[in-house]
Amino acid sequence: MAEAVYPVPAAWAANALVDAARYEALYHRSVTEPEAFWAEMGQRIDWIRPYTTVKQTSFAEADFGIRWYGDGTLNLSANCLDRHLAVRGDSVAILWEPDSPTEPERRITYRQLHEQVCRFANLLKARGVKRGDRVTLYLPMVPEAAVAMLACARIGAIHSIVFAGFSPEALAGRIADCDSAIVVTSDEGLRGGKRVPLKANVDEALTHCSGVETVIVLRRTGAPVAMVAGRDVDWHAGVAAQSADCPAEEMNAEDPLFILYTSGSTGKPKGVLHTTGGYAVWASLTHELVFDYRPGQVYWCAADVGWVTGHSYVVYGPLMNGGTTVMFEGVPNFPDPSRFWQVVDKFQVEIFYGAPTALRALMREGDEWVKQTSRASLRLLGSVGEPINPEAWEWYHKVVGEGRCPIVDTWWQTETGGVMISPLPGATALKPGSATRPMLGVQPMLVDNDGTPIEGPGEGCLVIADSWPGQMRTVWGDHERFFQTYFTTFAGKYFTGDGCRRDADGYYWITGRIDDVINVSGHRMGTAEIESALVAHAKVAEAAVVGMPHEIKGQGIYAYVTTNAGIEPDEALRKELVQWVRHEIGPIATPDVIQFAPGLPKTRSGKIMRRILRKIAENDVSSLGDTSTLADPSVVDNLLANRPHLA
Ligand code: 6R9
């Protein structure tokens, strides 16, 4: 069957910021004259001291370094707030939808947001936070999460957001890794009608790490929480005493803006560090072009601020562009599976950006939940976080968008700061399942396992040949790990960790991770992290974790566990281990399958052969490949004979 192609609708081609011809011309210029191109693009930001240098980057070991707009100075909170006050101070910056539809929404104008940010920034200063200090945010999806981010940016503090679904252990590890002396949280979070004990989690986390002197507690539900005298501060009481005037610090373009921990193929999560100037240019430019965004349009990115998508496309991108950004506290299926589309109608959302996992879950509930809403306001749909399967794409296009809305399938990573491969709605014909073409300035390349470039159509490892302004600058506290992780697999190129196919039209099709990272509901999980949580259990000798296909989550977690001698594995232990992992990392790491195994397939040098474990988890056992190099081939027979029944 011929591949489906959806041409750019005529009205989009005529009215969009960028049409096909303009994309080709801009793209050409961006890669042939990067210095001049990015010097011009940098003008979209308000600089305090203009830059005179633009691109100072090298991926080569000898002179490795990444600097953009290196001698410019700016403040990102001023770019999100102050610059808009004169023209649109009274327009709505944040439209907040609470977890429960019966609770009132909040509409916060740029002027109000500016005032709240200044007061909170002054509270941070009063608690001793200085330029360069790390501030950990562990908050639900409430406007105060954006307030806290922007307040950090205002005074030059580095925020590190920890997703509120992570466990106290995971939170403690992240607080300790970046030596954060302050944590901002709330009494509880609310998701799908359930309460999440955030303050209690912080209290528990702080028994595992030292150095935190202040905990600021936002009242969200009003539930009683323990307050430690001298350490814990009530948000509202704290800000009431503060002035609404807080000058924005003059930051260098390369001063850190935020740390965000993400999973890699080895070891503990890495603190991805983004800096100020290049990130500002990248997040605002990509937000404007990918969503064809104009101020006044109501735009909704349904991601949590605990993930990079929430950083760049709920908060920084839209606010730099003077937008109205919807923040949603809840979940797609509460109180029922029409919630997303009800909120679209309520706020007259024009642009909706969500994750395939949510779409697949909603698709399964049937079209009626969608059709009972109008959605007439929708003009554009977006997808992010994992490959979108063509069935889900078609459903999103036909049922949600009624065939009228282009879909921008945006491929990018925590490390890239913003969108790297994506259609532009006025420029790019769409193919369901393809992220299509590179963003301005992005030079994707496919290489084979030896690093030989693949020209024309083909499939290989996706690398990026040269730097772009929103690129991460280092791993917090471990610059060597940054270089080793991303620039040594294929010397001189940024290694994405993704596999990819390029078709005859030059369209990119991401095929998924090729390292030991799995993508569960759009959330990145390192298999090594789950393994180390499992082996930390007293009854576990060894564990190996791989991904398995999962209808809703994209990938599920399949764990092979060898128990200690004398421990008889049973159903009770299986349940205990599932709870243990949830406790060690958080509910997103819940194993879908645990298979007890007396031994794991290993090479004679002791390396676990994950290829075999993956095949078994994928139920693709007819092609296990060469098992002759195994130290003990009978291990595989045992694994095959004892596969748990998959529901
Ligand atoms: C933004 C974000 C990054 C990984 C990435 C890839 C997968 C993200 C995708 C996609 C196919 C897309 N991914 N978007 N795969 N098509 N449109 O998700 O960042 O959490 O760091 O995950 O997610 O595998 O390498 P992050």
Boltz pocket constraint, residues with backbone or C-beta under 6 A from the ligand:
constraints:
  - pocket:
      binder: B
      contacts: [[A, 262], [A, 307], [A, 308], [A, 309], [A, 383], [A, 384], [A, 385], [A, 386], [A, 387], [A, 388], [A, 409], [A, 410], [A, 411], [A, 412], [A, 413], [A, 414], [A, 415], [A, 421], [A, 435], [A, 496], [A, 497], [A, 498], [A, 510], [A, 512], [A, 513], [A, 519], [A, 522], [A, 523], [A, 524]]
      max_distance: 6.0
